[in-house]
């Protein structure tokens, strides 16, 4: 992952009790530590109920995954 990627919690991240505030919403990667740190990614998190968390949240790599865009629900036309 790199700076600017949109992320959500992974299945492992959602199982951890200390991530309960981040079950919904998405985040933006602000900082990536290449050296061996305890946490690898600094993320700004956005939720519907709260407009923004005003601090950086630190996650390990296995706690997050890239956000995939939703598939379009466009109606297919017959030829």
C-alpha positions in Angstrom: 0.0 0.0 0.0 1.1 3.6 -0.5 0.1 7.0 0.6 -3.3 8.1 -0.7 -4.9 4.6 -0.9 -8.4 4.2 0.5 -8.7 1.3 3.0 -11.2 -0.5 5.2 -10.7 -3.1 8.0 -9.8 -6.6 6.9 -11.5 -9.6 8.3 -8.7 -10.0 10.9 -8.9 -6.3 11.8 -12.7 -6.5 12.4 -12.2 -9.4 14.8 -9.9 -7.4 17.1 -11.8 -5.7 19.9 -9.7 -2.6 19.9 -10.8 -1.7 16.4 -14.5 -1.3 17.3 -14.6 2.3 16.3 -13.6 1.5 12.8 -16.0 -1.3 11.8 -17.8 1.1 9.5 -16.4 3.7 7.2 -13.1 4.0 5.4 -9.7 5.5 5.8 -7.0 7.2 3.8 -3.3 6.2 4.2 -1.3 9.3 5.3 2.0 7.8 6.2 3.8 4.5 5.6 6.7 3.3 7.7 9.2 1.2 5.6 11.3 0.4 8.7 10.2 -2.2 11.2 7.8 -0.3 13.4 5.2 -1.7 15.7 2.5 -0.1 13.5 3.1 0.3 9.8 0.4 2.7 8.6 -1.0 6.1 9.8 -4.6 6.4 8.6 -7.2 9.2 8.7 -10.5 7.5 9.3 -14.0 8.7 8.1 -17.3 7.3 9.3 -21.0 8.2 8.5 -21.9 8.9 12.2 -18.8 10.9 12.8 -17.6 13.2 10.0 -13.9 12.5 10.7 -11.6 11.4 13.5 -9.3 14.3 14.1 -6.2 12.2 14.7 -4.1 9.7 12.9 -5.0 6.1 13.7 -2.2 3.5 13.5 -2.7 0.1 12.0 -0.7 -3.0 11.2 -0.7 -4.3 7.6 -2.9 -7.3 8.4 -5.6 -5.1 10.0 -6.5 -3.2 6.8 -7.2 -3.9 3.1 -7.6 -1.7 0.0 -11.2 -0.4 -0.6 -12.6 -1.9 -3.8 -15.0 0.3 -5.8 -18.6 -0.9 -5.9 -19.8 -2.5 -9.1 -22.2 -0.5 -11.2 -25.8 -1.5 -11.2 -26.3 -0.3 -14.7 -29.1 -1.9 -16.8 -27.8 -3.8 -19.7 -29.4 -2.9 -23.1 -30.5 -5.6 -25.5 -29.0 -5.3 -29.0 
